[in-house]
């Protein structure tokens, strides 16, 4: 069977929303280490390999917004689609205390091979989806671990990330802060975006409204939790878009 670097859900859904999941899978294609990065199964099941729970949220959120979704089909440790092509962390050799054996000696030739097979097909498909309408709104869904090794616990249930364009993010944060059970991160647990990352490439450079949502992964561990969060977020996103007059 031919390897596909991405999956598109609801390609023909008509709304202006486009939901993306850059770190949807912990898949290692056969052409990378015979399908094995040399890490133990417990490492491949945690946040260093993919955004746990984010794929399910993405699928349900796109359905609720009546727009398409695109999900990566390769581990972020194979190559990270949420980095620019010149970013030194594009191909990680050490992540949250774990050495990635299959990446340890990977040079420029191996990086280029993974760019061609995984990274560029994903971004090409994302670009085509984003261009299907002139008024596309991009929502990027990610998840974060409750605690990095040796670091304090993270208090946020949800983080809203943005860079130069905070039009949608600011209104969404205001709405989320009305929820008494939520601690909302403002550019937390990470700050903004990196030059050349997915939001930069497909939203900021084109003037498209956008927001990146980070959910704490212990809250979205089951399909039921993923659907519940998607159904909670969808009306808030619609409300925020209307409130921002975008």
N, C-alpha and C positions, 0 to 999 in steps of 0.2 A: 504494500500500500504506500502511495506517495505521501511523504511528510508535508504537512501544512503548518506554517508558522503562526497561524491565527485562526480564529473562528469568528464568524459574523452571525449575529442573531437578529432576526426581524429586519432584514435588509430593506424591505419595502414598507416598513411602518412610516407613516407620513409626517410625524411631528418634527419640529426643528431641533429637538434634543438628540444628542449623540453621547452615549455613555461608553467610556473606555475603561479597560482594566489591563494595565501594562504588565502587572505581575500576577496574572491569573493562574498560572500552572507551575508545577515543579517538574515538568517533563524535561528529560534529557534525551535529545534525538540520538539515534543509533550512530550517527557520524561523529558524535562527540564522546570519546572514550568508550565506544561500544554501548552507549546508553547509560554510562555510569561515570560520575565525577569523582569517584573514590571516597565519597563521604558515607558515613553510616546512615541507616534509614531514619534515625531520630533527627539528624541534622536536615535531611531532605524534607522532613515533615514540619520543620519550623520556619520561622519568618525569614531566615537567611536565604531560603530557596524560593519562596514565593509569598504573596500576601494572603495569608490564611483567611478563608471565608469571603474574600473580595469578589471572586468569580460569581458566587451565588447571589450576592447583593447586586452586582452589576446586571445579571440576567433579569432579576426580578424588578429592578429599578427601571431598566429600559422598557420592560413590558408595561409597567405602571405609567411611564411617561409617553408611551406609544411611539417610541423612537428606536433606532437600531443600537446595537451594542457590538463592540469588537473586543475580543479577548486574546491575549498572547497565548501561545502554545509551547513555550520554552521557559525553563527556569531563569530567573534573573542571574543565576550563577553561570549559566551558559553564556549569556550576554545580556546586559541590562538595557531594555528598550527605553527606559526613562532617564537616559543619559545622552549627551551629545556624542557624536562620533569621535571627537577629540578629547573626551573626558577620561582622565586616568583611571577612574573607577568603573569604566565600561565593562571590563573583564576583571572581576574581583579575584584576588589570590588569597585573601584573608578577610573573614567577615565575622564579627561578633565572637571572636575567640576561636573560630574554626578555620584551619588551613584547607583550601580546596585543591586536592592533589592534581586533578586533571588540568588545573589552570596554572599550576606552580611554574611550569616552564613554557607556557604558551607565549609565543612571540607574535610578531606582526602578521606573519602568514596565516597562523591559526585564527587570529582576530579577524582578519579579512574574510576568511572562510565562513566564520559564524555571522559576520555582518551580512554577507550575501545570502546565506541560507535562512537566517532568522530575522535579524533586525530590519533589514531593508524591505523585505516583503511585508512585514507588519506595518511599517510606517507608510509604505506605498498604499496599502489597503485603507489605512486610517485616513490618509490624505484624500483619497477618492470619496470615502464616506462623508468626510467633513465638507467636501465641495459639492455635495449633492444638492444643497440649498445655499442661498446667499445669506441666510439668517441663522445658520447653525449655532447652537449653544452647546459647548463641550463640558461634560461632567466627567471627571477622572476619579475613579474609585480605587482606594488603597486601604490597607489595614496595617496596624502597628502592634508590636508586642507590648504586653503590659509592663515588661521590665527587661532591659538589656543586662547582660551579665556584668555584675559588679556595679550596677547603676541603681539609682533610686526608682521606686515604683512610679509609674506615670499616672497622674490623677484623672486625665481626660477620658471621657467615653468617646468623644468625637473631636477631630481637629478640622479646621477649615483653612486651607492653604491658598495663597495667592501671591502674585508678584506685582508687576506694574499696573495690572488691571484688576482692581478690587471691587468693581461695580456690583457684580452679583454676590461675591463672597461677603461683603460687608452687610448686605441686607439679609443674607441667609444666616449669618452669625447672630444678628439681632433677633431673628425669629427663633433660632435654636435656644438662645438664652432665656426665652420665655418658658422653656420647659423646665420644671422644678427639679427633675431628676438628672439633669445633664450638666456636666462640667465641660465647657466648650473651649477648645484650644484655638487661639488666634495665632496662626502660623506656628502651631505646636502639634505634635512633638518635633516637627522639622520647620525650618524657616523658608518660606517662599519657594522659589523654583531655581533651577540651575540653567544657565545658558545652553540651549540646544536640547533641553529635555522635551518630553512629549507635549506638554501644555504650551511651551514656548514655540515649538515647531508648528503646531496645528491650531493654536488659538491666538496667542499674543501677536505673532507675526502677521496675522490676517485680520486683526481687530475683532475677533469673535469673543462674545461673552463666555466666561469660563469660571469654573471653580474646581478645586481638587479637594475631595473629602477623604479623610483618614478615620477609620473606625477601629477601635481597640479590638484585637482579634479574639479575645476571650468572650466577647459579646456576640460574635457571629459564627460560632463554631458549628451550628447545625443548620440544615435547610430551613427549619422553622424560624430560627432567629434571623437568618439572612432575609427571608421574605418579610418578616415583621419590620426590620429596619428599613427595607426598601419601601414598604407601604407607608411607613412613617415619614420618610424623607421626601417622597414624590410630591405630596401636596405642599410641603414647605418650599421645595424648589420652585414649583409653579408660582406660589405666592411671592417668593423672593424675586423671581423674574419680572412679575407684574409690578412689584413695588419699586424695582430698579428702573422700570420703564425702558427696558431694552428690547 
